[in-house]
Amino acid sequence: MLTPDEKRFYDENGFILKKTLASHEDIEKIHEEIKDIHNRMAEQPVDGVGLSWEEFDDPALSPRLKQLMNSELISPTLNKILSSDTMLDILEQLIGPDVSLYHSKLLPKDAKDGTAIPWHQDYAYWNRDDNRPLMVNCQLAIDATTRENGCIQFVPGSHKWGLQEHQRRQQTFGVFLPGHYHEREDAVQVEMAPGDGVFFNALIIHGSAPNTSNLPRRMNTFAYNVTGNGLMQCRRALRGKPL
Ligand SMILES: O=C(O)CCC(=O)C(=O)O
């Protein structure tokens, strides 16, 4: 559960870091389940899993995943964590009793080759006539994340600014604020240990730098919605009323 101070921090800033959301044992299992994921997916994609690849100028570089959508299909442990009581109790504090899964995606920003994720608000992707910006993400650290390997960054309080004008390109993370990715003085970097999770609001401005280190930065983002808030945005009811 979030403490009253943590809840207040989330309401004011639009994000909150929760240490040790997943156990060391579960993180070890995820490491096994996603071992060599880039090559495995390049050789044999899995039904129902959506793959997006890094776009390199150098054709000699081997394929590197930018995003793997529906990661719960390749990792039973991620599938367990996304509907664990620990997770759902926190979500209930943030969005109320009716919680649905929208998606689960792996972001395996690889050592040296992982590129930046541009500044954006997730609601710029999710905005439809029939939904409100009630969704919440939880990004789980599978590796230690640092400034050097491109940890997630947030602009605190920007969830109160309303939906900003985004630019669009036909590519993964192709909805972004003017400037794509650049260092911002008003952003904070959230470094995490494996198993930590950061919860963040659908309207907060976030992004991350390229991975310039020798270590991978594998993260998994779970996106949740209030059940019934936009039919397309609720894949599976996890707690409270059914779909
Ligand atoms: O992994 C990152 O640095 C950002 C991820 C992101 O934008 C998202 O999950 O919505």
The ligand as a Tripos MOL2 file, in Angstrom:
@<TRIPOS>MOLECULE
LIG
   10     9     1     0     0
SMALL
NO_CHARGES

@<TRIPOS>ATOM
      1 O1         11.0760    3.3820  -20.5100 O.co2     1 LIG1
      2 C1         11.0710    4.6020  -20.6110 C.2       1 LIG1
      3 O2         12.0660    5.2470  -20.4320 O.co2     1 LIG1
      4 C2          9.7850    5.3100  -20.9230 C.3       1 LIG1
      5 C3          8.6720    4.3300  -21.0930 C.3       1 LIG1
      6 C4          7.3870    4.9510  -21.4680 C.2       1 LIG1
      7 O3          7.3260    5.9940  -22.0240 O.2       1 LIG1
      8 C5          6.1720    4.2440  -21.1390 C.2       1 LIG1
      9 O4          6.2340    3.1170  -20.6830 O.co2     1 LIG1
     10 O5          5.0970    4.8710  -21.3150 O.co2     1 LIG1
@<TRIPOS>BOND
     1     1     2 2
     2     2     3 1
     3     2     4 1
     4     4     5 1
     5     5     6 1
     6     6     7 2
     7     6     8 1
     8     8     9 2
     9     8    10 1
@<TRIPOS>SUBSTRUCTURE
     1 LIG1         1 GROUP 0 **** ****
